[in-house]
Amino acid sequence: MTRSSAGGIRLGLLAAVLFGVSTPLAKLLLTGLAPQVLAGLLYLGSGTGLAFFWVARRRRHREATEAPITRRDLPWLAGAIIAGGLLAPVLLMFGLARTPASTASLLLNLEAVFTAVLAWVVFRENVDRRIVLGMAAIVAGGVLLSWGGIALTGRTGPLLVAAACLGWAIDNNLTQKVSAGDPVEIAGLKGLVAGAVNLGVGLALGGALPGLAQLAGAVVVGFLGYGLSLVFYVLAMRALGTARTGAYFSLAPFVGAALGLVLFGEPLTIRFAVAGTLMATGLWLHLSERHEHEHTHQAARHTHRHVHDQHHQHPHAAGDPPGEPHTHAHQHAPLVHQHPHYPDIHHRHSH
């Protein structure tokens, strides 16, 4: 495992922990709040916090630490914001209102499945047998959890949570297209746009702003669970690709489920335990994957944060920043070699 991929795994798991904790906390914040108002506040907390961080970073560093978002990135980013920033959080809030927190948290594993399927089928990212088996285990756990023993009238909540997962899966695959850019800009723009739209619609439909304590809670949960989590997720995607990052992110439902059991006193049933075991098996299959073969790097020119590893052996112009890691436009010469790798921004080759 390379240093880059190991760092990507750590970032993916950290993103999962932050988002997993946010799910039961969001359910606590729903008391007396319209779901769309809460979704707006969570994303505004994310966008506002990251905007302050971005400004502070610019004042501290004169040289760009990450590649800025360009005009070519905007269509991909707009699609990601609509799917994952506008639609998915509202679906989740309505789903949470109709579903036990622990069940909703485990159902969020479906985001990894939908992400991988879209990456594999639509965006042609390599997904090997081990990833497929892991996804099958996660799907089996999700089906057992949401359908077994639930009355017909009780299926709306789990279906809404599953629909939110599909929205975030679309978001993930579109965000991969811009993952070489500044993750703080990406996550901050998502938060500000999605937060403003959701909050405005929620208030227009009759929702009301909460008291100061509840408002502060929503801002903090949004910054950590939606803002920092997304920054770490984008960085992990840069190193691991879309499907693998989604797989590591499936730790989030286990974190949320455990916290939900404690906060709400929900019973630990046999169905819950079996579903959790299936999902844990799927996560282990993803974590233990190894992918290595001879592959070809085509000539390419792009801009992103990097160090001078085996993929970055290029000369520097007079104005390029010193030190490492650094960010500047650079040229990749054609290269054929073999080493363990993931479908990161340098390994999106055919198989």
LOMAR-507534 format. One record per residue (C-alpha): x, y, z; residue in three letters; residue number from 0. Coordinates in steps of 0.1 Angstrom, whole numbers. Layout:
# LOMAR-507534
<site <X Y Z> "ALA" NUM>
...
END
This chain:
# LOMAR-507534
<site <0 0 0> "MET" 0>
<site <14 34 -10> "THR" 1>
<site <17 64 14> "ARG" 2>
<site <-10 81 -7> "SER" 3>
<site <-35 53 -5> "SER" 4>
<site <-29 47 32> "ALA" 5>
<site <-35 84 38> "GLY" 6>
<site <-67 82 17> "GLY" 7>
<site <-80 53 37> "ILE" 8>
<site <-75 72 70> "ARG" 9>
<site <-92 103 56> "LEU" 10>
<site <-121 82 43> "GLY" 11>
<site <-126 66 77> "LEU" 12>
<site <-124 100 94> "LEU" 13>
<site <-150 113 71> "ALA" 14>
<site <-172 83 79> "ALA" 15>
<site <-169 89 117> "VAL" 16>
<site <-178 126 114> "LEU" 17>
<site <-208 119 92> "PHE" 18>
<site <-219 88 112> "GLY" 19>
<site <-221 108 145> "VAL" 20>
<site <-241 136 127> "SER" 21>
<site <-270 113 119> "THR" 22>
<site <-284 106 154> "PRO" 23>
<site <-275 141 164> "LEU" 24>
<site <-296 154 135> "ALA" 25>
<site <-325 133 147> "LYS" 26>
<site <-322 150 181> "LEU" 27>
<site <-323 184 165> "LEU" 28>
<site <-354 176 145> "LEU" 29>
<site <-376 182 176> "THR" 30>
<site <-400 210 166> "GLY" 31>
<site <-381 217 133> "LEU" 32>
<site <-393 212 98> "ALA" 33>
<site <-369 187 81> "PRO" 34>
<site <-361 211 52> "GLN" 35>
<site <-352 239 77> "VAL" 36>
<site <-329 216 95> "LEU" 37>
<site <-313 204 63> "ALA" 38>
<site <-307 241 54> "GLY" 39>
<site <-291 249 87> "LEU" 40>
<site <-268 219 86> "LEU" 41>
<site <-255 228 52> "TYR" 42>
<site <-252 265 61> "LEU" 43>
<site <-232 255 92> "GLY" 44>
<site <-209 235 68> "SER" 45>
<site <-206 263 42> "GLY" 46>
<site <-201 291 67> "THR" 47>
<site <-175 273 88> "GLY" 48>
<site <-155 263 57> "LEU" 49>
<site <-158 299 43> "ALA" 50>
<site <-141 312 74> "PHE" 51>
<site <-115 285 72> "PHE" 52>
<site <-108 294 35> "TRP" 53>
<site <-104 331 43> "VAL" 54>
<site <-80 323 72> "ALA" 55>
<site <-59 300 50> "ARG" 56>
<site <-56 326 23> "ARG" 57>
<site <-43 352 48> "ARG" 58>
<site <-18 327 61> "ARG" 59>
<site <-5 313 28> "HIS" 60>
<site <3 336 -1> "ARG" 61>
<site <8 307 -25> "GLU" 62>
<site <-22 285 -34> "ALA" 63>
<site <-22 253 -13> "THR" 64>
<site <-48 237 -35> "GLU" 65>
<site <-59 240 -71> "ALA" 66>
<site <-88 264 -74> "PRO" 67>
<site <-121 255 -90> "ILE" 68>
<site <-122 263 -127> "THR" 69>
<site <-150 271 -152> "ARG" 70>
<site <-147 235 -166> "ARG" 71>
<site <-155 222 -131> "ASP" 72>
<site <-187 241 -127> "LEU" 73>
<site <-212 218 -145> "PRO" 74>
<site <-199 188 -125> "TRP" 75>
<site <-201 207 -93> "LEU" 76>
<site <-235 221 -100> "ALA" 77>
<site <-249 186 -106> "GLY" 78>
<site <-233 174 -74> "ALA" 79>
<site <-248 203 -54> "ILE" 80>
<site <-283 196 -68> "ILE" 81>
<site <-282 158 -61> "ALA" 82>
<site <-263 157 -29> "GLY" 83>
<site <-268 192 -15> "GLY" 84>
<site <-305 200 -23> "LEU" 85>
<site <-323 167 -27> "LEU" 86>
<site <-305 141 -6> "ALA" 87>
<site <-305 159 28> "PRO" 88>
<site <-342 167 26> "VAL" 89>
<site <-350 131 18> "LEU" 90>
<site <-328 120 48> "LEU" 91>
<site <-345 145 72> "MET" 92>
<site <-380 132 62> "PHE" 93>
<site <-367 96 64> "GLY" 94>
<site <-352 102 99> "LEU" 95>
<site <-386 115 111> "ALA" 96>
<site <-402 81 102> "ARG" 97>
<site <-373 57 110> "THR" 98>
<site <-355 47 142> "PRO" 99>
<site <-320 64 143> "ALA" 100>
<site <-301 31 145> "SER" 101>
<site <-320 17 115> "THR" 102>
<site <-315 49 95> "ALA" 103>
<site <-278 49 103> "SER" 104>
<site <-273 14 90> "LEU" 105>
<site <-293 20 59> "LEU" 106>
<site <-269 48 50> "LEU" 107>
<site <-245 20 40> "ASN" 108>
<site <-265 19 8> "LEU" 109>
<site <-248 51 -2> "GLU" 110>
<site <-215 31 -7> "ALA" 111>
<site <-234 5 -28> "VAL" 112>
<site <-251 30 -51> "PHE" 113>
<site <-218 50 -54> "THR" 114>
<site <-199 19 -65> "ALA" 115>
<site <-225 8 -89> "VAL" 116>
<site <-226 42 -106> "LEU" 117>
<site <-188 44 -106> "ALA" 118>
<site <-186 10 -122> "TRP" 119>
<site <-215 10 -147> "VAL" 120>
<site <-218 47 -157> "VAL" 121>
<site <-183 62 -151> "PHE" 122>
<site <-163 30 -159> "ARG" 123>
<site <-142 29 -128> "GLU" 124>
<site <-126 -5 -121> "ASN" 125>
<site <-144 -25 -94> "VAL" 126>
<site <-131 -60 -88> "ASP" 127>
<site <-147 -92 -74> "ARG" 128>
<site <-138 -84 -38> "ARG" 129>
<site <-155 -50 -40> "ILE" 130>
<site <-186 -66 -56> "VAL" 131>
<site <-188 -93 -28> "LEU" 132>
<site <-185 -66 -2> "GLY" 133>
<site <-213 -46 -18> "MET" 134>
<site <-235 -77 -19> "ALA" 135>
<site <-230 -82 18> "ALA" 136>
<site <-239 -45 25> "ILE" 137>
<site <-270 -48 3> "VAL" 138>
<site <-281 -80 21> "ALA" 139>
<site <-278 -62 55> "GLY" 140>
<site <-297 -32 42> "GLY" 141>
<site <-325 -54 29> "VAL" 142>
<site <-328 -74 61> "LEU" 143>
<site <-328 -42 82> "LEU" 144>
<site <-354 -23 62> "SER" 145>
<site <-379 -50 51> "TRP" 146>
<site <-378 -78 76> "GLY" 147>
<site <-407 -76 100> "GLY" 148>
<site <-417 -40 90> "ILE" 149>
<site <-453 -33 83> "ALA" 150>
<site <-464 -20 50> "LEU" 151>
<site <-470 15 65> "THR" 152>
<site <-436 15 80> "GLY" 153>
<site <-416 13 48> "ARG" 154>
<site <-418 50 38> "THR" 155>
<site <-390 60 61> "GLY" 156>
<site <-364 34 50> "PRO" 157>
<site <-373 42 13> "LEU" 158>
<site <-367 79 18> "LEU" 159>
<site <-333 71 35> "VAL" 160>
<site <-324 49 5> "ALA" 161>
<site <-334 77 -19> "ALA" 162>
<site <-311 101 0> "ALA" 163>
<site <-283 75 -4> "CYS" 164>
<site <-289 75 -42> "LEU" 165>
<site <-287 113 -43> "GLY" 166>
<site <-254 113 -24> "TRP" 167>
<site <-241 85 -47> "ALA" 168>
<site <-247 107 -78> "ILE" 169>
<site <-231 136 -59> "ASP" 170>
<site <-200 114 -51> "ASN" 171>
<site <-195 104 -87> "ASN" 172>
<site <-198 140 -100> "LEU" 173>
<site <-175 153 -73> "THR" 174>
<site <-149 128 -84> "GLN" 175>
<site <-147 148 -116> "LYS" 176>
<site <-134 179 -97> "VAL" 177>
<site <-116 161 -68> "SER" 178>
<site <-82 175 -80> "ALA" 179>
<site <-95 209 -70> "GLY" 180>
<site <-96 226 -36> "ASP" 181>
<site <-118 204 -13> "PRO" 182>
<site <-125 233 10> "VAL" 183>
<site <-139 253 -20> "GLU" 184>
<site <-159 223 -32> "ILE" 185>
<site <-174 215 2> "ALA" 186>
<site <-179 252 11> "GLY" 187>
<site <-198 260 -21> "LEU" 188>
<site <-220 230 -17> "LYS" 189>
<site <-228 240 19> "GLY" 190>
<site <-236 276 11> "LEU" 191>
<site <-258 270 -20> "VAL" 192>
<site <-276 239 -6> "ALA" 193>
<site <-281 256 28> "GLY" 194>
<site <-295 288 14> "ALA" 195>
<site <-319 271 -9> "VAL" 196>
<site <-331 245 16> "ASN" 197>
<site <-336 270 44> "LEU" 198>
<site <-354 294 21> "GLY" 199>
<site <-378 268 8> "VAL" 200>
<site <-383 254 43> "GLY" 201>
<site <-392 288 57> "LEU" 202>
<site <-415 296 27> "ALA" 203>
<site <-434 264 34> "LEU" 204>
<site <-442 274 69> "GLY" 205>
<site <-412 263 88> "GLY" 206>
<site <-396 284 116> "ALA" 207>
<site <-361 290 128> "LEU" 208>
<site <-353 273 161> "PRO" 209>
<site <-341 288 194> "GLY" 210>
<site <-305 299 198> "LEU" 211>
<site <-293 266 214> "ALA" 212>
<site <-309 244 187> "GLN" 213>
<site <-295 268 160> "LEU" 214>
<site <-260 266 174> "ALA" 215>
<site <-263 228 176> "GLY" 216>
<site <-273 226 140> "ALA" 217>
<site <-244 248 129> "VAL" 218>
<site <-218 228 148> "VAL" 219>
<site <-232 194 136> "VAL" 220>
<site <-233 207 100> "GLY" 221>
<site <-198 220 101> "PHE" 222>
<site <-183 188 115> "LEU" 223>
<site <-207 162 99> "GLY" 224>
<site <-213 178 65> "TYR" 225>
<site <-184 203 61> "GLY" 226>
<site <-152 187 75> "LEU" 227>
<site <-165 153 66> "SER" 228>
<site <-169 162 30> "LEU" 229>
<site <-134 178 28> "VAL" 230>
<site <-119 146 41> "PHE" 231>
<site <-141 126 17> "TYR" 232>
<site <-129 146 -14> "VAL" 233>
<site <-93 142 -3> "LEU" 234>
<site <-98 104 1> "ALA" 235>
<site <-115 102 -33> "MET" 236>
<site <-85 119 -49> "ARG" 237>
<site <-63 91 -35> "ALA" 238>
<site <-87 61 -38> "LEU" 239>
<site <-113 67 -65> "GLY" 240>
<site <-150 69 -60> "THR" 241>
<site <-161 33 -53> "ALA" 242>
<site <-133 26 -28> "ARG" 243>
<site <-139 58 -9> "THR" 244>
<site <-176 50 -8> "GLY" 245>
<site <-167 16 6> "ALA" 246>
<site <-146 30 35> "TYR" 247>
<site <-172 56 41> "PHE" 248>
<site <-196 28 50> "SER" 249>
<site <-182 28 85> "LEU" 250>
<site <-204 59 91> "ALA" 251>
<site <-236 39 96> "PRO" 252>
<site <-220 17 123> "PHE" 253>
<site <-208 48 142> "VAL" 254>
<site <-243 64 139> "GLY" 255>
<site <-261 32 148> "ALA" 256>
<site <-240 27 180> "ALA" 257>
<site <-246 64 191> "LEU" 258>
<site <-283 60 182> "GLY" 259>
<site <-287 30 205> "LEU" 260>
<site <-272 50 234> "VAL" 261>
<site <-290 83 227> "LEU" 262>
<site <-325 69 221> "PHE" 263>
<site <-324 37 241> "GLY" 264>
<site <-334 16 210> "GLU" 265>
<site <-333 -22 215> "PRO" 266>
<site <-305 -42 201> "LEU" 267>
<site <-325 -69 182> "THR" 268>
<site <-312 -100 165> "ILE" 269>
<site <-322 -86 131> "ARG" 270>
<site <-301 -55 138> "PHE" 271>
<site <-271 -75 149> "ALA" 272>
<site <-273 -98 118> "VAL" 273>
<site <-276 -69 95> "ALA" 274>
<site <-247 -51 112> "GLY" 275>
<site <-226 -83 108> "THR" 276>
<site <-233 -85 71> "LEU" 277>
<site <-224 -49 66> "MET" 278>
<site <-192 -52 87> "ALA" 279>
<site <-182 -82 65> "THR" 280>
<site <-187 -61 34> "GLY" 281>
<site <-165 -33 49> "LEU" 282>
<site <-138 -59 57> "TRP" 283>
<site <-137 -71 22> "LEU" 284>
<site <-132 -36 10> "HIS" 285>
<site <-104 -29 35> "LEU" 286>
<site <-85 -60 26> "SER" 287>
<site <-85 -54 -12> "GLU" 288>
<site <-52 -53 -31> "ARG" 289>
<site <-51 -42 -68> "HIS" 290>
<site <-18 -45 -88> "GLU" 291>
<site <-10 -49 -125> "HIS" 292>
<site <10 -33 -153> "GLU" 293>
<site <-7 -2 -165> "HIS" 294>
<site <0 28 -188> "THR" 295>
<site <-1 65 -180> "HIS" 296>
<site <-10 86 -209> "GLN" 297>
<site <6 121 -213> "ALA" 298>
<site <-15 146 -193> "ALA" 299>
<site <-13 181 -180> "ARG" 300>
<site <-32 192 -149> "HIS" 301>
<site <-30 211 -116> "THR" 302>
<site <-33 197 -81> "HIS" 303>
<site <-15 195 -48> "ARG" 304>
<site <14 169 -51> "HIS" 305>
<site <48 158 -40> "VAL" 306>
<site <76 146 -63> "HIS" 307>
<site <68 108 -62> "ASP" 308>
<site <72 83 -90> "GLN" 309>
<site <43 99 -108> "HIS" 310>
<site <56 135 -105> "HIS" 311>
<site <91 137 -121> "GLN" 312>
<site <88 170 -139> "HIS" 313>
<site <109 202 -142> "PRO" 314>
<site <99 235 -126> "HIS" 315>
<site <95 269 -141> "ALA" 316>
<site <109 300 -123> "ALA" 317>
<site <75 310 -109> "GLY" 318>
<site <66 275 -95> "ASP" 319>
<site <63 274 -57> "PRO" 320>
<site <92 259 -37> "PRO" 321>
<site <89 231 -11> "GLY" 322>
<site <66 201 -10> "GLU" 323>
<site <37 195 -12> "PRO" 324>
<site <29 223 -36> "HIS" 325>
<site <4 232 -63> "THR" 326>
<site <11 242 -99> "HIS" 327>
<site <3 231 -134> "ALA" 328>
<site <26 202 -145> "HIS" 329>
<site <30 178 -173> "GLN" 330>
<site <30 140 -171> "HIS" 331>
<site <51 121 -196> "ALA" 332>
<site <38 87 -208> "PRO" 333>
<site <48 59 -184> "LEU" 334>
<site <43 22 -182> "VAL" 335>
<site <50 4 -148> "HIS" 336>
<site <35 -19 -122> "GLN" 337>
<site <27 -13 -85> "HIS" 338>
<site <-3 -15 -61> "PRO" 339>
<site <-27 13 -69> "HIS" 340>
<site <-63 25 -66> "TYR" 341>
<site <-83 45 -93> "PRO" 342>
<site <-71 78 -80> "ASP" 343>
<site <-66 109 -102> "ILE" 344>
<site <-36 93 -119> "HIS" 345>
<site <-50 58 -123> "HIS" 346>
<site <-83 60 -142> "ARG" 347>
<site <-72 36 -169> "HIS" 348>
<site <-91 8 -186> "SER" 349>
<site <-87 -28 -176> "HIS" 350>
END
